[in-house]
């Protein structure tokens, strides 16, 4: 359901084609045995670059986020996929939950890395979701 939610957010804002493919694939490298080279071979460089940019690898959440933020700097178009992922996660998290609290704690760093690269309407939807997430 999460992947479908991410792709729906992308569609809500008019992002199709490579963005939708990256939305469907954004967790594949970190959650399965599929390697980025296979994504590149099957879906092309643009999709693989976006997937790579939003793939959180590392021993801690901080390391995973730092890798993603570096990936976004290298491939700014991937920020759209990452914000769609975050919107889907925030909208699915119950208000006041541990997940909601984590997204709120990460909001400033997330904004610094992502906001400059996404449409204002997408950012506004995330902000609305975070406001609701902070309520108990």
N, C-alpha and C positions, 0 to 999 in steps of 0.2 A: 504494500500500500504506500510505503514511503516514496518509492521511485515514481509511482504514478502521481503522487502529490507534487513532487518536484517538477515533473514534466508539465503538470497542469499549471503550476505557477509560471513556468516559462511561457506556456501558451497564453495565459492571462495577459501577459505583457507583449505578445506578438513575436516571441522568439521561437523559431522553428529550426528545421533542418539540423545542422551540426549541433546547435544548442540542445535540441531535444535528445539527440543521440548521446551527447555528453551527460545530460540529465539522467537518462536511463542507465548509463555506465559509470556514474561518478563514484560509486562505492565498490566497484568490481575489483580493483587492484588491491584495496586494503582488506576486503572481506572474502576473497576467493583466491584460487591458485592461478587465475588468469593474469598474464603479464602484460605490461604496457605495450610491448612489441606486438602482441597479438591484436590489441585494440588498434594500433597504428596500421597493421596490415589489413585488417577488416574494415576499418572505418576512416582511415586517412589521418594525415598529420594534424589537421586542425582539431579534430575530435580528441585525438590522443594527447595533444598538448593541453587542452582544457581538462581532460581527466587527470593527467599528471599534475597539473597545477592545483587541483582541489583534493588530491589524494593525501590523506593525513597519515603519514608513517612516522613512527617514533615511539620511544618507551613511555612517554607521558603525554598528557593532553597538551601541555605547553609546547613540547617538541613538535607534536603533530600540527598544532596551530601555526607555529613559526614556519614550518615547512610549507603549509598552505599559503601563508602570507607572502613568503618568498616566491612561491609559484605564481601567485597573482601578479606580483611585480614583473615577473618574466612573461606572463601571458595575461594581460589585463582583461581580455575578453572572457576569461574563466570566472571573473568576479560575478557575472550574471548567473552562472551555474551555482556558485557558492551561495549567493544570496537567496536563490530559489530553494536551495537545500535548507538554509537557515530558516527561511519563512515557513517551509513545510514542517520543520521540526518544532518551531515556536508555536505554530498554530495547532499542532498535535499534542503539545505538552499541557497537562492540566495546570491552571493557574496556581502559583504557590508551590509547585513541585520542585524537586531537586533539579530536574532538567531546566525548568524555567529560571531558577536561581542561577544556574551555571551560565545560561545565555545572557542574563542580566549582568553578571560579573564580567563577562567577556565583551560586553557591548562597546566599550571605548576602543579597545584594540581592534575589534572587528570593524568598527566604523573607520578607523584610520586606514585600514588595509583595503576595504571593500567599497565604501561609499563613493570615493572619487570616480569609480569605474562603472557605476550602475545608474540607470535612469532614476530621477527623483521619485517617481511614482512607486517604484519597487522599494526604494528606501523607506518611503512613507508607510507602505504596508508592513514592513518589518517593524518599524517604530510602533505602529498601532498594536501589532502582535505582542511586542515586548511590554507595552503598557498594560495590556490585559494579563500577560504572564505574571506580572508583579503583584497582581491582586490575589488575595486569598479568599 
